[in-house]
């Protein structure tokens, strides 16, 4: 009797559990797609194990467990999607930033076709950028700066249509900018600085969403190119660019403009100084001869910093600089300015101007009286032809010899 009761109870419980399991939504943890797991193995294998420290992400890659199902301190540096169905998980982000890894980037990276983010900054990767990177069609962010990559940017990179952020700065890359790069219409940041790129800069107007363009410290030459109107930050310093600066006058959204240390010539004209959004303008160490500043009696540009040192600027100091209401820092040193310092500068050094460098010119005459009391002003008036009192801090460094100033007092 007891056996029959127990059997009925067991059968009833078994039936209930079976029914519950049938009606419950299945929640299955999908394992990582095998191709992705193999790609991660190849990435680790291509890196010198001596550069993998105990605390680094790669040291946590233990392939006895599934990469996308790992928890805690395993498989650091990767993110995966978690499908609701029974399809396998895919690696969507790979971040090995700042670990100091030495080795190569394996072509197997191209098999992680669901990647949206690849960050390898601040390591010691060497060799070429694999052409297979073009298979990562969902990539939105590619950053491999501060490594030792060599060779050219693969032409195939133009196939990454979803790319928004591309930074390959601080490597040993060379060659030309791929002309097809303008096909990356989603790009907002392009950083190619501190490499060995050369040649003319192509027409980049096709990158119509680009906010920041950094081509500094390379060997680009020729005239300034046509650039997208969306640009806000432009860094072209330390190249071999020549011609005039006028092509930039249409970049109405610019905030930061640095074309220093090139071979640009002619005038720093009013069209550039009139760009209302620019707060920092660096045109230093070029071959400009004229600084064309107009009067902004009405609300003018937002310019805060003007650096035009190391050019061939001549004539009198521009009085109209005092009409730039936001200007706080001016460097016009190492030019060929002559004549007296405008008396209007006196008011500014006691109010809004915080830095004023006029040294190494051919300025003459007495200082505006306010200069002797400008205790919060940093700068220099040294190496001119001024009557500069030794007790004025800005005068420290002395003036030019009288023989260098012959004829200057009559200008």
TARAVEN-V347864 format. One record per residue. N is the residue number from 1. SS is DSSP state (A for helix, B for strand, O for the rest). PHI is phi as a letter, one per 30 degrees, with the letter a starting at -180 (* if undefined). D_CENTER is the distance of its C-alpha to the mean C-alpha in Angstrom with 2 decimals. Layout:
((N | SS | PHI | D_CENTER) (N | SS | PHI | D_CENTER))
//
This chain:
((1 | O | * | 83.97) (2 | A | d | 81.09) (3 | A | d | 79.57) (4 | A | d | 79.64) (5 | A | d | 77.96) (6 | A | d | 75.20) (7 | A | d | 74.67) (8 | A | d | 74.40) (9 | A | d | 71.93) (10 | A | d | 69.77) (11 | A | d | 69.91) (12 | A | d | 68.97) (13 | A | d | 65.96) (14 | A | d | 64.83) (15 | A | d | 65.13) (16 | A | d | 63.16) (17 | A | d | 60.30) (18 | A | d | 60.27) (19 | A | d | 60.11) (20 | A | d | 57.27) (21 | A | d | 55.23) (22 | A | d | 55.87) (23 | A | d | 54.80) (24 | O | d | 51.75) (25 | O | d | 48.34) (26 | O | d | 47.19) (27 | O | b | 44.05) (28 | O | c | 43.17) (29 | O | d | 40.21) (30 | O | d | 38.97) (31 | O | d | 38.14) (32 | B | d | 34.96) (33 | O | e | 35.25) (34 | A | e | 36.51) (35 | A | d | 34.02) (36 | A | d | 31.15) (37 | A | d | 33.02) (38 | A | d | 33.66) (39 | A | d | 29.99) (40 | A | d | 29.10) (41 | A | e | 31.93) (42 | A | d | 30.59) (43 | A | d | 27.08) (44 | A | d | 28.78) (45 | A | d | 31.26) (46 | O | d | 28.64) (47 | B | c | 27.35) (48 | O | e | 29.36) (49 | A | d | 31.39) (50 | A | d | 31.42) (51 | A | c | 27.72) (52 | O | c | 28.45) (53 | O | d | 29.30) (54 | O | e | 31.66) (55 | O | c | 29.08) (56 | O | d | 26.45) (57 | A | d | 25.98) (58 | A | d | 27.52) (59 | A | d | 30.62) (60 | A | c | 31.21) (61 | O | d | 31.45) (62 | O | c | 35.25) (63 | O | d | 36.44) (64 | O | d | 39.87) (65 | O | c | 38.43) (66 | O | d | 36.71) (67 | A | e | 32.88) (68 | A | d | 32.61) (69 | A | c | 35.74) (70 | O | d | 34.82) (71 | O | b | 34.67) (72 | O | i | 33.93) (73 | O | c | 32.24) (74 | O | c | 32.51) (75 | O | h | 29.76) (76 | O | d | 26.90) (77 | O | j | 23.46) (78 | B | b | 24.79) (79 | B | b | 25.53) (80 | B | b | 28.26) (81 | O | d | 29.79) (82 | O | b | 33.40) (83 | O | d | 35.59) (84 | O | d | 38.56) (85 | O | c | 40.75) (86 | O | c | 41.75) (87 | O | d | 38.95) (88 | O | d | 36.94) (89 | B | d | 33.67) (90 | O | b | 30.41) (91 | B | d | 27.27) (92 | B | c | 24.42) (93 | B | b | 21.61) (94 | B | b | 21.06) (95 | B | b | 19.02) (96 | O | c | 19.59) (97 | O | d | 16.57) (98 | O | i | 17.25) (99 | O | c | 20.84) (100 | O | i | 21.15) (101 | O | d | 22.90) (102 | B | c | 24.19) (103 | B | l | 25.23) (104 | B | b | 24.38) (105 | O | c | 22.94) (106 | O | d | 26.18) (107 | A | e | 26.76) (108 | A | d | 28.29) (109 | A | e | 24.86) (110 | A | d | 25.68) (111 | A | d | 28.61) (112 | O | d | 26.61) (113 | O | d | 26.68) (114 | O | c | 26.12) (115 | O | d | 22.71) (116 | O | c | 20.14) (117 | B | b | 17.60) (118 | B | b | 17.06) (119 | B | b | 15.09) (120 | O | b | 15.90) (121 | O | e | 13.19) (122 | O | h | 14.74) (123 | O | b | 17.95) (124 | B | b | 19.99) (125 | B | d | 20.29) (126 | B | b | 21.57) (127 | B | i | 23.02) (128 | O | d | 21.85) (129 | O | d | 19.89) (130 | O | e | 23.00) (131 | A | d | 23.87) (132 | A | d | 25.19) (133 | A | d | 21.74) (134 | A | d | 22.60) (135 | A | d | 25.24) (136 | O | d | 22.86) (137 | O | d | 23.29) (138 | O | c | 22.47) (139 | O | d | 19.00) (140 | O | c | 16.47) (141 | B | b | 13.70) (142 | B | b | 13.23) (143 | B | b | 11.15) (144 | O | b | 12.72) (145 | O | d | 10.40) (146 | O | h | 12.43) (147 | O | b | 15.66) (148 | B | b | 18.11) (149 | B | d | 18.05) (150 | B | b | 19.82) (151 | B | i | 20.95) (152 | O | c | 19.48) (153 | O | d | 17.47) (154 | O | e | 20.48) (155 | A | e | 21.67) (156 | A | d | 22.58) (157 | A | d | 19.04) (158 | A | d | 19.80) (159 | A | d | 22.27) (160 | O | d | 19.82) (161 | O | d | 20.41) (162 | O | c | 19.25) (163 | O | d | 15.73) (164 | O | c | 13.30) (165 | B | b | 10.14) (166 | B | b | 9.65) (167 | B | b | 7.65) (168 | O | c | 9.98) (169 | O | d | 8.31) (170 | O | i | 10.92) (171 | O | b | 13.96) (172 | B | b | 16.87) (173 | B | d | 16.48) (174 | B | b | 18.28) (175 | B | j | 19.89) (176 | O | c | 18.91) (177 | O | d | 16.46) (178 | O | e | 18.85) (179 | A | d | 20.35) (180 | A | d | 20.89) (181 | A | d | 17.23) (182 | A | d | 18.01) (183 | A | d | 20.11) (184 | O | d | 17.26) (185 | O | d | 18.14) (186 | O | c | 16.63) (187 | O | d | 13.00) (188 | O | c | 10.79) (189 | B | b | 7.28) (190 | B | b | 7.20) (191 | B | c | 5.33) (192 | O | b | 8.37) (193 | O | d | 7.92) (194 | O | h | 10.84) (195 | O | b | 13.35) (196 | B | c | 16.56) (197 | B | d | 15.99) (198 | B | b | 18.52) (199 | B | j | 20.47) (200 | O | d | 20.01) (201 | O | d | 17.10) (202 | O | d | 18.83) (203 | O | d | 19.42) (204 | O | c | 16.56) (205 | O | d | 18.40) (206 | O | d | 19.22) (207 | O | d | 15.81) (208 | O | d | 17.28) (209 | O | c | 15.28) (210 | O | d | 11.77) (211 | O | c | 10.00) (212 | B | b | 6.52) (213 | B | b | 6.79) (214 | B | c | 5.33) (215 | O | c | 8.75) (216 | O | d | 9.35) (217 | O | h | 12.11) (218 | O | b | 14.00) (219 | B | b | 17.38) (220 | B | d | 17.01) (221 | B | b | 20.06) (222 | B | j | 22.06) (223 | O | d | 21.63) (224 | O | d | 18.64) (225 | O | d | 18.57) (226 | O | d | 19.27) (227 | O | b | 16.22) (228 | O | d | 16.20) (229 | O | d | 17.59) (230 | O | d | 15.41) (231 | O | e | 12.30) (232 | O | c | 11.34) (233 | B | b | 8.31) (234 | B | b | 8.72) (235 | B | b | 7.85) (236 | O | b | 10.82) (237 | O | d | 12.27) (238 | O | h | 14.61) (239 | O | b | 15.93) (240 | B | b | 19.46) (241 | B | d | 19.14) (242 | B | b | 22.40) (243 | B | i | 24.34) (244 | O | c | 23.88) (245 | O | c | 21.12) (246 | A | e | 23.26) (247 | A | e | 21.55) (248 | A | d | 18.80) (249 | A | d | 21.52) (250 | A | d | 21.39) (251 | O | d | 17.85) (252 | O | d | 19.48) (253 | O | c | 16.71) (254 | O | e | 14.31) (255 | O | c | 13.56) (256 | B | b | 11.32) (257 | B | b | 12.27) (258 | B | b | 11.96) (259 | O | b | 14.19) (260 | O | d | 15.78) (261 | O | h | 17.63) (262 | O | b | 18.72) (263 | B | b | 22.21) (264 | B | d | 22.10) (265 | B | b | 25.52) (266 | B | i | 27.82) (267 | B | c | 27.25) (268 | B | d | 24.45) (269 | O | d | 26.26) (270 | A | d | 26.96) (271 | A | d | 25.11) (272 | A | d | 21.75) (273 | A | d | 22.95) (274 | O | c | 24.32) (275 | O | d | 21.12) (276 | O | d | 21.95) (277 | O | d | 18.63) (278 | O | d | 16.83) (279 | O | c | 16.82) (280 | B | b | 15.11) (281 | B | b | 16.20) (282 | B | c | 15.88) (283 | O | c | 18.19) (284 | O | d | 19.58) (285 | O | h | 21.15) (286 | O | b | 22.03) (287 | B | b | 25.54) (288 | B | d | 25.89) (289 | B | c | 29.48) (290 | B | b | 29.62) (291 | B | c | 27.99) (292 | O | c | 29.36) (293 | O | c | 29.35) (294 | O | c | 31.54) (295 | O | d | 33.19) (296 | O | c | 31.54) (297 | O | d | 34.66) (298 | O | d | 33.52) (299 | O | e | 30.30) (300 | O | c | 27.62) (301 | O | d | 23.86) (302 | O | c | 21.76) (303 | O | e | 20.58) (304 | O | c | 20.43) (305 | B | b | 19.12) (306 | B | b | 20.36) (307 | B | b | 19.85) (308 | O | b | 22.03) (309 | O | d | 23.48) (310 | O | i | 24.59) (311 | O | c | 25.68) (312 | O | c | 29.26) (313 | O | d | 29.62) (314 | B | b | 33.33) (315 | B | j | 35.80) (316 | O | d | 36.08) (317 | O | d | 33.37) (318 | O | d | 32.34) (319 | A | d | 34.35) (320 | A | d | 32.49) (321 | A | d | 29.44) (322 | A | d | 31.53) (323 | A | d | 31.30) (324 | O | d | 27.57) (325 | O | d | 28.32) (326 | O | c | 24.92) (327 | O | d | 24.31) (328 | O | b | 24.35) (329 | B | b | 22.89) (330 | B | b | 24.09) (331 | B | b | 23.91) (332 | O | c | 26.27) (333 | O | d | 27.47) (334 | O | h | 28.46) (335 | O | b | 29.68) (336 | B | b | 33.21) (337 | B | d | 33.89) (338 | B | b | 37.56) (339 | B | i | 39.98) (340 | O | d | 40.09) (341 | O | d | 37.42) (342 | O | e | 37.90) (343 | O | d | 39.87) (344 | A | d | 37.52) (345 | A | d | 34.87) (346 | A | e | 37.29) (347 | A | d | 36.92) (348 | A | d | 33.13) (349 | A | d | 33.03) (350 | A | c | 35.26) (351 | O | c | 33.33) (352 | O | c | 29.64) (353 | O | d | 28.37) (354 | O | c | 27.12) (355 | B | b | 25.93) (356 | B | b | 27.71) (357 | B | c | 27.57) (358 | O | b | 30.22) (359 | O | d | 31.34) (360 | O | h | 32.29) (361 | O | b | 33.64) (362 | B | b | 37.29) (363 | B | d | 37.80) (364 | B | b | 41.43) (365 | B | i | 43.76) (366 | B | d | 43.74) (367 | O | d | 40.92) (368 | O | e | 40.96) (369 | A | e | 42.85) (370 | A | d | 40.05) (371 | A | d | 38.04) (372 | A | d | 40.64) (373 | A | c | 40.06) (374 | O | d | 36.26) (375 | O | d | 35.83) (376 | O | c | 32.38) (377 | O | c | 30.87) (378 | B | c | 28.76) (379 | B | l | 28.75) (380 | B | a | 31.14) (381 | O | c | 33.89) (382 | O | d | 34.97) (383 | O | h | 36.07) (384 | O | b | 37.35) (385 | B | b | 40.97) (386 | B | d | 41.21) (387 | B | c | 44.04) (388 | O | c | 41.85) (389 | O | e | 43.75) (390 | O | d | 43.07) (391 | O | d | 42.98) (392 | O | c | 39.87) (393 | A | e | 36.80) (394 | A | d | 34.72) (395 | A | d | 37.45) (396 | O | d | 37.14) (397 | O | j | 36.72) (398 | O | i | 39.55) (399 | O | c | 39.90) (400 | O | d | 40.45) (401 | O | d | 43.85) (402 | A | e | 46.35) (403 | A | d | 46.52) (404 | A | d | 42.85) (405 | A | c | 43.55) (406 | O | e | 46.63) (407 | O | i | 46.60) (408 | A | d | 43.63) (409 | A | d | 45.92) (410 | A | c | 47.35) (411 | O | d | 44.08))
//
